[in-house]
Amino acid sequence: NTAQLDTESRRFALEELQYYVEDIDNALNFAKIGGIRVLTECMSPSEHHDIRYWAAWVLGTLVQNNPPTQVQCLKEGALKVTIEALCGEHADVKEKAIFLLSGLLRDSDVAVAAFVDNGGVGVLRPFVDAEAGKKIAAKTIFLLAQLLEHHSGKRSRAY
């Protein structure tokens, strides 16, 4: 089946890319050549869930402690497709979407504001329930704690 082979080839390429973008210089170079736009497209709900899983993982790695790629991801619509992935049906994709979201929102007032404005907090609500599973609940709680810490740090500096 050609479609299956294409999915397998793309999944393998994303898996390899994951390794390379762990290096911050490679991540920045990848972003400069338009890679974030391509990965954001791979997060589309019409894509196979394996492709969405790996694209979320690669994007999550790209934005970790990397403000320039966080900004570019926001410009390319990564926040929107991440929220869509959280509303999907595949638990593994949701897990990687939480990973991506955590890196995307870390220390970014602009990203946090966009996340809140797009109903992101409400999307996370089901993941803190026991039915969601321990792993995804723990990641979600960690993300929410990170957001609260960031927000409270901003408020304490304002006073």
N, C-alpha and C positions, 0 to 999 in steps of 0.2 A: 504494500500500500504506500503510494507516494506521499500522502498527507502524513502518515505515521512516520515515515523516514524523515520527512521535513521537520516534524516536531522533535524527533530524536536528535537530529543534527543540530537544530537550534538549541535544544536543551543542553547538549554537550558543549556548544559554543558558549552559552551563558555560564555553564559550570566552570569552564576554563577562564572566562573573563572574570569571574568571581575571585579567582586566585590572583590575577594581575592587578585588580583595582584595590587590593588590600594595601598596596604601596601608594602613599598619598600623591606622589609625583605622577604615577600612572593614572590615578583617579582624576587629577587635574587635567592631564593631557587628553584623557578619554572624553572629559566634559568639553574641552576646547574643540574637539573634532565633531561635536554633535551627538555624542553617544547617549546623553541623557534623554534627548528627544526620542531616539530609537527605543531605549528601554522603557520609557513612559508609554510608547505605543504598544510594547509587549505586555503591558499591564492591562490592556483593554479587556473588558468582559468577554469579547468574542474570541479571545485567545485560549488555547488549551491551558488547563490549570497548571501543568508542569512548567510551561513557559512563564506564566504569571508568577509562580512560586520563585523561579530562578531570577526573573527580572526584579522582583521585590527584594530579593536577597542582595543582588548586585547593587541596586540603587541604595539600599540600606547601608551597605559597606561604603559606597561612594560618599555618602553624606556624613558619616561618622566623623565628628570633630573636624569638619571641613566646610567652613562657612561659605566659600565661593560656590561649592557644589550644592549646598543647601539652597542658596539663592537661585541658582540656575534650575534646580528641580522645581522650585515654586513657579518660576517663569514658564516651564515646560508642561505644567499641569499635573505634576506628580502627586500633589496633595489630593486632587479630585479622584484620580484613579486609585489611590490608596484607600480613600474612604469607600469607593465602590467595591474594592477587594474585600474590605471588612464586612460588607453587606452580602457577599457571595456565600456559596455553600461549602467550599473546600476548606477544612480546618487548617491544613498545612499552608495554604495561601494566606489565610488570616493571620497565622503566626508570623510569617515573614512580613506581612503588611504592618503588624505591630512593631516589628523590628525596624522597618523603614520609617514608620511614623515617629518612633522614638528618636532616631537620628535626625530626622527632618525638623522636628520641633525643638530639639535641644538648643537652648540659649538663643532662640530666634523669636523675638517679639512679633515680627511680621508673620511668621509661619503659625505661631500660636493663635494670633488674632484671626487669621484666615481659617484655621481649623475650627475655632469656636463659631465664627460667622457661618460656616458651612455645616453646622450641626454635628461636628465630629465628636463632641463629648457624649451626645445622646447615642451615637453609633457604638461607642465603647461600653455603654451601660450593660448590655447582655453578657459581656465577656468577664464581668466580675462575679457572675453567678456560678454556683457549683456545677451546673449542667454544661457550662462552657469547657470544662476540663481544667485541671490544676495548672498545667503549663501555661496556657493562654491567659488564665485568670491572674497568675503571678506576674506575667509580663505586662498585662494591662494595669495592674495595681502599681507596678514599678513605674510605668509611664505616667500614670495619674499623679503619683507621688512626686515625680520629677517635675511635672507641670506646676503642682502646688508649691514646691520648693522654689522654683523659678519665679512664680508670681509673688510669693511672700518675700523673697529677696528683693524684688523690685519695689514692693510696698515699703519695706523697712528702710531702704535707701532714700525713699521719697520723704521720709519724716525726719 
